[in-house]
Every structure is written in C-alpha cells, then in structure tokens.
Amino acid sequence: MLKSMLSRCNAMLGAAALLTSIALAQPAAAVTPEEIKARGKLIVGIQGDNPPWGFVTSAGKQDGFDADMGALYAKELGVEVEFVPLEVNNRIPALTSGRVDVLFATMAMLPDRAKAVQFSQPYNANAIVLIGPKNKSIKTNDDMANMTISVAKGAAQDTQVTKNAPASATIRRFDGDAASVQALVSGQAEALGGNIFYMDRVEKARPGEFENKLEFQKLYNGACTRLGEKEINASLNTFIDKIKANGELKKIYDKWMKVPVPEFPASLEGIPFAAN
C-alpha cells in the first residue's frame, strides 16, 4: 500500500515537473501594437552604458541613438516609452521572457540571433574592429599574436576576435562594453574588440594613443521582437520606412553618428526582416 502511494506521488510530482518545464519553455505571449496602445506604454530594452547607442545621463535620463529610436517609435504608436537598460548578455533573454516589448539595443543582425528573435529591417550600419596602440603595427590577424584583447562577453566583437585572433592571444571577456573599454584605457588589455564608434570613448580617456587597426565584419543593426509576432514586426518595418523617407532617421544620425545615413541592404542571408 505504502509502495503504491509513493509510486502515485512520484508520478504526480513527475507530471507537475513536466508541466512546469513546458510552461517555462513556452514563448512569452505575443504583444501587438494595439495591445501596447491599450496599455499606454512601450517597454524598450536598450543598452544602459554604451554611448552613443544607449546610456544614462547625469540627470538619470536614458539617451543615445537607440533611445531616440525607441522614443520616436513610441511617439508613432501614441504612447509613453519606458526604457529597461540591459547588458549585452541579457538583451535576448529580456525580450524572450517578456520583460520588454522590443529591443533597440545595438542588436547586430546575425543569422544565429535570427533563430532566437525576429529582426526588423536594418536602421543602422556598423563594423566590428580591433582598436590598438598607434605605435604598434597591427595590419593582419597574425599581428594579434601574444596580445591581451578585451571584449564585451557574448557580443559580435567577442565572436570576431575569438574567430580571428591567433591561439597565442589572450582574450579577456567583460560584462558589457563599458568594462571592456575601461580594460583598455586602464592598461589591463593591449587592444580592444569593439565597433567603429568605440574610438570616441577611447580618445576621450586616452587622447592620441589608439586607433582602429583591423576591420573584421560589416554589420547592420535591427529592432528585435519575439519570433512569430507579425503585427509589431510589420509596424516596426513601416516605422523605419517612414523615418528613412521623412528625414527623421537622418536627424538621429546627424545627432549621434555624425556620418551620412548609409544605403541599407534589401536582404541579408539567413536573416528575414518579416515575421512568418
């Protein structure tokens, strides 16, 4: 009898555990533009300490290129915007768990990421580079031999430096862009894997000492929503088309990037711009 009761109890516990695991594995409930309008607020995941993309001012305000994009999209929907600052590694989990509605968070459009999130069409162009001392010749991947290189853990620069650096290089991975930049300027690293906009921060900290050395990869950034959310993905693509046409994207570029708005590709291999 006792054995039978224990068996039934174990079976019930097993079933409960299975149901819990299934529930945890389910994607977050879809969020549509109409639901966001009814709520009256758009929740945007953004980088919290990565100028000029996303950062918090001394007055406590979220600012930067992606902040302007998020605020402009909220205005398009006719709602308030709430920013959730995120580190590189928790951007996708924050979206897929339903913590945020959309990511405007320096999200490089990569095929592996497109398996986890839905990208919009691109709204920004970037490149992954190696930043190093002006007085050191670094012209090929082999020139990174025996160097200590800092990167933001899990970011595109981590992938590219890991792929291209010789085995003798030491790659130091930090939790976020700010920490990886600080490692370079403080002397913990000899070089830094970053993007083309890192140099402004490095130059302010150590003027005249560093420069972009190698370019690993050209990238485009897109807004991210959850897989299968067709309505908000379509809304974002319409919004991006609109701000390209009416000059609003150029204003944001002029303010933060200080370069012309580039030509964007109509497609990227392995990265659909429209939800299925």
PyMOL commands that set and color helices and strands:
alter all, ss='L'
color gray80, all
select helices_A, chain A and resi 2-25+33-39+65-77+88-96+113-115+141-144+156-164+177-185+198-205+230-246+248-257
alter helices_A, ss='H'
color red, helices_A
select strands_A, chain A and resi 41-47+49-50+54-56+62-63+80-86+102-103+118-133+148-152+170-174+191-195+210-225
alter strands_A, ss='S'
color yellow, strands_A
deselect
rebuild
show_as cartoon
